[in-house]
Amino acid sequence: MKIPRCKGARDHMPEDMRKYRRIKQAFRSSCESWGYDEIRTPTMEYMHLFTSAGTLTPEMLSRVYSFLDWDGWSGERVVLRPDGTIPVARLYVENMADKPLARLYYIENMFSFEGTGQESRERWQCGVELIGGAEPQGDAELIMLAIEILNKLNIAPINVKISHVGMSKELLENLGVRDHEKEELLRRILAGDTSVFEQIEKPSPDIARFLKLLRNLQGKSLGSLANLKSILPKELNSLSPYMEDLAQIAELLDSIGQDYQIDFTAGEGFEYYTGMVYQFYYNDVLLGNGGRYDELIPLVGGSNVPASGFAIVADRLLPLLDEESIPVVDRVLITSKAGNDEGINKKFEVAALLRDKNFAIEIDMGTKCATNCRWIVTLEEEEELTFTLTDGKNGKSVSGLSIDQLLLKLEGES
Amino acid sequence: MLKLALPKGSLQGSTAEFLEKAKFGFAEYKESSRSYRPKSKSFPELFSKIFHEKDIAIQVAIGNYDLAICGLDWIQELLVKYHSDAIVKVRKLGYGTRNIFVAQSRFSKQYSIEDIKKQTAVIRIVSEYPNLAEAFALKARLRRFRIIPVWGATDAYPPEHAELAIVSAVSTDDLMEKDLIPIAKILTVNAWLIANRNSMERKDLSSLLERFYTTYLGKDTEGELSISEIDSEDAFEKKVFSDDAVSLAIADGHQQSHTSRFMKEAGIKIKGYRQPPRTRRPVIDFDGMNVKIIRPQDMPLQVANGNFDLAITGTDWLSDQLNQFPSSPVEELVNLGFGRVRIVVVVHKDLPVESTGDLKDLVKSGRIPVLRIATEYTNIADKYACDNHLSPYRVIPSWGATEAFLPEDADVLIENTETGKTLERNNLKIIETLFESTGCLIGNSNSMNDPAKKERMTRFVELIKKGLSAG
């Protein structure tokens, strides 16, 4: 009886894994070269790590995989990690609290129930967290790092959407929105519902004009920010520092020729963001996102350490990778004319010898299936060990090669 | 053949009345009738079965029944956790109104929802509706909470053993009688007609639906979980219980008479220990001990999590708990020997199976694609199926009347039986006895670390042992 895989799960086939490896390599090498260290948090965490207000939204929490552990008689639930950032914040507070600055990265799987069948319930995330980094320099570093990684993978053009949760919060505060409504309105703004700005009662025509521009702002240049700033009503002066932060990042992106868009809806689903947030798009595909979460470290029991980070969803990069760009290691198949035990031992001997020379070797198992090996080396039935080398591409063979001749030929060809 | 599931318990009488008005002609479905498969005179082809209300929504969701009548609370209890579109809420039936309240003890320090949100200590929430309780806690953004799922006697827990209770009650007065003060209402509940989505889309249910639509007068409203606060500041009183006492749990229901008799014989007086209980807090003639009456099913967990130090329950429930949590700090202190029942594996008489070995062969042969095991002892059943490699299997948790599951809605039961007569009457047969269960005194092994508690607990255990040898 065939037992299928779990609903919402996916199998990664060898060709997928080759792509994954490529993504991981690009990600790791960039992170390491920017001075980040790799960590891994446990797959299971206590549920209450994620239930504190200001971490995940109730909507996301209602989709976590939670259960009672074998010692869960107290009722304490554990979850399969639904998010990467919050566990890293916990890890930092638990193990590295004495370090004022921590540059950390991880490649981990996240679990969240998904009922539509569109996406897998387990997704692999490449995440980077800069704990202790100041605003906006830290945000700039992270955005540049993310772009570097995506560029390495030839995924272009990338569109970066940037926004500032702190600015939206300040704006709502300034407009006198009551506390219990603020959370909900902010959630709606971040989810792309900018009609919120329209619904709020505006104290003055100046503010109304500003909000209208803000709402329609699909700002693609530094200029649009300057325009916005120039009509900033006096009452909203407190927004000015946020706009300066945004301008700094915009300037930086301009200087590296990176396309960007200022969009106030770039932080959906995460309540822990407090400042600059950004999303990375390729066409309509959201590849990853990030932002500043200065209140998270204190919320999970640490001191007042600012932090920010981003994550790229590896599963979404997979279909964008060019098959051709994935390096394939040419393999050599070792086979022999003799089927006896001596022939088998000889095959292993020759294979070991070639592996020493850094060739990838498959040993013939006698199955009659077509090989996708680049070369086929056949041990000839002679007193003295000689070989036939066959080109897997065109089937052309050369016989009677000594081991040295064989090596010369293989090394010459590869 | 169309299939209809009907509730037993609190909605049984009103549902029977409704169905009579709708002219279904169910002669065997009345307020306290006990038939599991009542026949409808008007719809002789209709197959109807009686379930515990908690079991109905899941039976419809998995497609065992096309239509069912069930309280909205149990529908939401399922849907709030398992986002499924398998259930269609067809119609509110306009009776069986009750409310789901978030309540506190009259003797607790008063909290509003806002106060609770600010708490950094763990908030324990006791409920028969663990999923609704969790949804409430998430929606209210409680920082740290624990859900204590119980079979019943929810009102016994606060304030000592839970900060909040999520309970169903018709009115706030009903709660006050149980020393509970509601602080918020989260759901208003009615009896609903529900349908399996697949059945609605593919089968002709019109003749049945017609009866429901022509019988009820009123408007449809959808009940979703929302928190509306209730202010009852005046009703709170100062806490009257001491914290350092040893706490003992004793059972209501079937086990009450056994426990009561045993205690009398052992010379331990418990004032107010009656069935049905008028108070959940009887008074024991033993210094430094608090007693509460709760469901025996809930006791091992409540002792393990330290809510109670001691409890008198059955070895069946202890075993179920230890199967779920093997390192649980709960142990049997004294076997009391009363209430002897056998925990047995049961199949329908028509199933050509005489032993667990036969059952294994049957599953292996592929004639049963997935073995369905219905039981109140989910963890014992899980272990039984695992140990005997009865794969693939599914454990269907049941809240009572489990014998009615066979043969249509389950293949095997794990049940307790005293004489086997109920099983016999339902055309069932026993294929294996797993173990014998008796009443027992259980205790939390960590409680003994407290010297004052240790002295009292030891003294109590001695008293019980003496009672045992006297009887």
Interface residues (C-beta under 8 A of the other chain):
Chain A: M1 H48 T51 S52 A53 P58 L61 S62 R63 L68 W70 D71 G72 W73 S74 G75 E76 R77 F113 G115
Chain B: V80 H83 K117 R124 A135 A137 L138 K139 R141 L142 R143 R144 F145 R146 I147 I148 P149 L301 A304 N305 G306 Q321 Q324 F325 P326 S327 S328 P329 V330 G366
